[in-house]
Amino acid sequence: MSSAGQRLTEFFATLDVAGDEPIGKPAGALPETLRPAFPDAKEFYDLLGQVQAVGSRAHDVPSQKHILALILENDPRLFLVLSHLHRQIRFTNVEIARTLFDPKRLDDPDYYTGALTRDPEFRRAYSKARKWRELELSGVNSRTGTLAAGKKAISGYMGSEERCWELWLSRIRSDPETRERVIDYLFDHEDLGELIQEGAIEQALRRSLRTTNVEKVKSLRGTFGAGKIRRILQEGGFTSTDHEGEQSDISDLPQLAKRNALVGPLFASEVNWEKEKRFDFALFNQREVRFVVETTYYSTSMSKIGEVIKHFEDLRAKCADSFHLFFLTDGIGWFGKVKDIRRMLGFGAEAADGTGQFPYLLTYHQFTDLLPEITKALNG
């Protein structure tokens, strides 16, 4: 076994000190979140041009609203264009709820029943909501159950463009009133009408796309680690089961793999364990869950790192009899926490001493190098 000093040196040598998410964007570039809907940025700006042309096609507000509703019906991606015109990330949760659904009817069970007949994506979300373990539908009034499941389904629309676009798209396609609400909202509560009249649509949107939103940057940095590990796993031959349905607990994973005839090394993200802990990733096969993963990335030596370290040390000891925990971390912030790194490296060495176990603490680069051995352990 290598010495503590060697392990520390190897850790620091493999740190990713820069990360790989850009903060700014080239002029005209679209946010990554829009790429699935607009593989070619030209499509985005062509649609924007249709919005700008509304001012020359109609001069009164009702006619402009009507034309925009028709454009939205023909190409629902206009919803994304308009959201980025007025918001740097997306519409707020309240705005999503009030435009994609009728706010005056959200306490009417019949409203949800009607949506079930017209909107296939809402039907799927509703069906999933009824299976949510926190809902106890047996013994309650059926209308109460409909409201609870319907509102739970709506909560699933409050997410990123990547995760929620198919849900939003289905609302826009299936419900003419949704299209009208979107346009009405932006005329009545934002300056869409004024921008059209002033011929300033494209200028305003380009400014919105170019502005660096501090909260968005923080959010990106907060999810950088998990996104990086997901890519490492996928590039290393692991298959994600996240699309196979709700995974309520880590104990469900092997059965899920069997039920769907999934073979090879598998991974799932944000999986619960004993209703009190959620791991960033679980690595498993049809027989068992062998490894669990927690990941972080630190660009500064924050004071709370010490608390994080204590948490992971306790967690490692707690799950030792069930899984092997990998604490995957990276970032230049660790150079200011040498004592903490030494303690964690020592903790992992003691746990693995004489057992042939994998290390506990790894950088992303070290985890990538170790992945073939982890795969071998899962396939063995």
N, C-alpha and C positions, 0 to 999 in steps of 0.2 A: 504494500500500500504506500502511496506517495505521502510525503510529509505534509504537515499543516501548511508550511510556507509554500510548498509546491502547489498545493490545492488552491491556496489563495491567489498565487500568481496566475495559475491557469484560469481562475474565475475572472480576474481583472483583464487578462489578455483577450478573453472572448466576449467582453461586454460590447453591446451595441450602443455606442455613445450618442448616436445621431438620430436613431429611429428612421422610419422611412415614409412618414406621412408629411407631405408638403403642406405648409400653412397657407401660402398664397396660391393663386392660379394664374396661368397665362391669360392674356386678354382674349375674351371670346370662349374660353374653356368652360365646360359645364362641370358642376359638382359631380363627384363620383356617384352620388345617390341617384342622379338622373340618367346615368349611362344605360341601365337596363331598358328604360323606356325610350331613350334617344341614343342609340348606338352611334349615330351620325349627328353632330351638333347642328349641321345645316337644317335638319328636320325641325329642330327646336326653333331656330331663328326664322324658318319659313312660316311656322305657325304663329310666331310673334308678329310677323309681317301681316298676317291675316287680321290680327287684332288691330294693328295700326290702321289698316285700310278701312275699318268700320267707320271711321270719322268721315271719309269721303263718300261712303255708301249711304249713310243716314245722318241726319242732323238733329233729330229729336231723340231724347233718351229712351222712350219705349221701343223705338225702332232699333236703336243700337243694342239694347238688351236682347231683343228678339234675334238679331243677327248673331250675336255672341252665343246665345243658347243653341242656335243651329250649328255653329262651328264646334261647340262643345259636344253636341250629339254626334257629329260626323267624326270628330277626333277628340276623344275624352282626355287625351294628354294635355289639352289646353288647361285642364285643372292644375297640372304641375307647373305650366308656364305662368299662370296667374298667381300661384302660391309663391313662386320665386320672385315675381314682380313686386309683391308686397311684403314678403317675409324672406329672411336670409336662410332659414332652415326649412320650415314648413309652417302651415297654419297651426295655431295652437289647438290643444285638445278640445277646448270649448268651441272653437270655430269649426273643427272637424265635425263635432256632434251636431252643431246647429245648421250646418250646410248639407251634410250628407243625409241627415235625418230631420224630420219635422219636429222642431222643439215643442210645438204645441200638442203633440200627440204621443210624447214619450211615456206618458202614464196611462196610455190606452192599449190594453192587450190586443185589441183588434188590429191596431196599427202593425204590430209585429207579425200577426197572422197573415196580413196582406203582404208584407215584405217577404214572408216565407214562400209565397206562391210566385212572386215575380223575380226574386233576386237569388240566383243559385249560390253565390258566395256567402250571402247572409244566411241562407239555409244551412250551409256547412258550419258557419261560425256558431249559429244557434244550436245546432245539434251537438257540437263540441261543448258549448256552454252548459247544456243540460247534464253533461257527464262530469262536470267540474265537481271535485270531491267536497267542496265547501257547501254545495247546494243540497238540501234535503227536500226533494220535491214530493216524496210520498207523504200523504197526510195533509198537504196544504191545498188550498183552493187552486184550481187549475189556472185561473186568471192571474193569481199571485205568482204561480210558477212560471207562467209565460212572461210576466214582467221581469222577474228575477233573471231568467235565462236570456231574455232579449237585451236587458241592460248590460249583462255580462258580455254578451256577444258584441255590443257596441264598444265596450272597453277595448276590444281587440283591434279596433280601427285606429287607436291612438298610439301609433308607432312611426317608425322611419318609413321613408318612401320605398326602400327595398323590401321591407317586410309587409307593408300594407297596400301597395299599389294595386294588386289584384282585387282586394276588397273595395277600395275606392272606385276602381274602374267599373266594377259590377254595379255599384250604386248609381253611377252616372249613366250607364247604359240602360239600366232596367227601370229607371224612374224619371220621367220628364220633370216632375216637381223638384227633384234634386238639382237638375241643371238650372232651373229657374232660380232656386235659392242661392246657388253659388254666385250667379251673375248679379242678382239683387243685392246680395251682401256686399260685394265689392263696389257696387255703385253707391249704396246707401251708407256704408261704413268706412270705405276707403276712397281713394281718389282716382279710380279707374276711369270714370267719365271725364274728369279734367285732363288726365293724361292723353286720352284719345283726342279730345278737342284741341289740345296743344301740340299734338303730333310728337309727344315726348315718350312714347311707350318704350322704344328700343333703348333710348338713352337711360331711362330710369332702370330698366332691367339690367343693362350692362353694369350700371353702378352698383346695383344690389348684388350681382354675382361677384363683383370684384372686391366688395367690402369684406374685410376679415372680421368675422364675428368672434369675439373673445370667448363667449360661452360655447360656441361651436368648436373652437380649438380645444378648449378644456375637455369637451365631450369626446372629441377624436382621440385625445391623449389618454383619456380614461378607458377607451375600448381598444387601444392599440395592441396591448399585450394579448388579449383574447383573440383578436383578429390575426395576429402574427402566428400564434400557436395553431389556430385553425388551418392556416395555409401550410404550415410545416407538416401537419398531420395529413392533409390531403395530398400534398406533394410526395409524402412518404408512403402512400398506398393505403391509407386508412379511409374508410367509408363513413360518412356522417349518417346517423339515423334520425336527425332532427326533424326530417320531413315525414317520418313514419307515424306521427301522431303524438299526443301528449304523453310525456314520460314523467309520471308523477313521482317515482321514487327509483333510486339506483337499483333496487332489487328487481325491478321490472325489466331491466335491459336484456339479460340473457334470453328471457322468454320472448321478448319483442324480436330479437334476432332469429329465434327458432320459428316464430309465427310467420315472419316475412322471408324465411329462407335466405337470410343474409349470412354470407361467409366472409372469411378473411378478417383482418383486424378492423374493429369498428370503434367509433367514438360518438358520444353524445355530449351536448353542452348544457350548462345550467341545470344540473340534475340534483334533486333533493336526496338527502340522506337522513333517515330517522326524523323527518319533519322539523329538524332544527338546524340543518346545515345544507348549503347549496354549493356544490363543487362547480368550478368553471368547466371542467371536462371529466368524463369517465372513459377509460379505455377498456374494451371488453371483447368477448367472443360469445358463442352460443352457450358456453358452459358457465362462465363466471366473469365478474368484473375484477380485473387484476390491479388496475392502476387508477388513481384519481389525481387530478391536476388542479393546482391553483396558480394563477399567474398575475404578475404585476409588472409595471414599468415605471421607473423613477428618473425624471430628468433633473431633479433637485434633491438635495439631502434633507428631506422634510423631517421634522421632529417626530411625526407619527410613525415613521418607519420602525422605531423601537417597539411600539405597540403591535404593529403588524407582525414583527418577528416573534414576539411572545405568543401571539395568537397561533401562528403556524407551528411553532414548537409544540404547543399544547395539542393542536389538531393532529400533528404527526403521531404523537404518543397515543391519542385516543383511537385513531383508526388503524393502528399498527397490526391488530389482529384480523382486520378485515381486508384492507387494501394497502398497497404501497403508495404513499403520497409523494408526488413531485411538486416542489415549490420552484416554479420557473419564473425567473425575474431578470431584469436587464435595466440598462440606463446608466448614464454618467453619475447619477445621484449616489450610487453605491461607493464611490471613491471617498466620500465623506463619512462612511460608516464602516470603517475597517474592523473595529472591535466586534460589531454586530455580525459581520460576515464571518469572522473567525469563529464566533460562537456557533453560528449555524452550520458551518462546515464541520466543526468538531462534533456537534450534535448528530449530524448525519453520519459521520464516520463511526461514532460509537454505536449507533443503531445498526449499521451495516457490518461492523467488525466481526469477521469470522462467519458471516451468514451468506456471503455471496450476493447480498442484496444490491439493488441499484442505488446510486447516490440519491440524496434527498434534495439538495440545492443545486440547481443548474442554471446557467444562462441559456438563452434561446439557441445559441450556436452549439453549446454542449449537448442540449437536448436533441438537436438535429443529428449530431454525430452518433448519439446513442440510440436513435430510433430503430435502426436495424436490429439491435439486440432486444429492444422492447417488443418489436414485431415477432421475433423468434420466440420470445417467452409466451406471447399470446397464442402463437400457432403450435407450440409444443404440446 
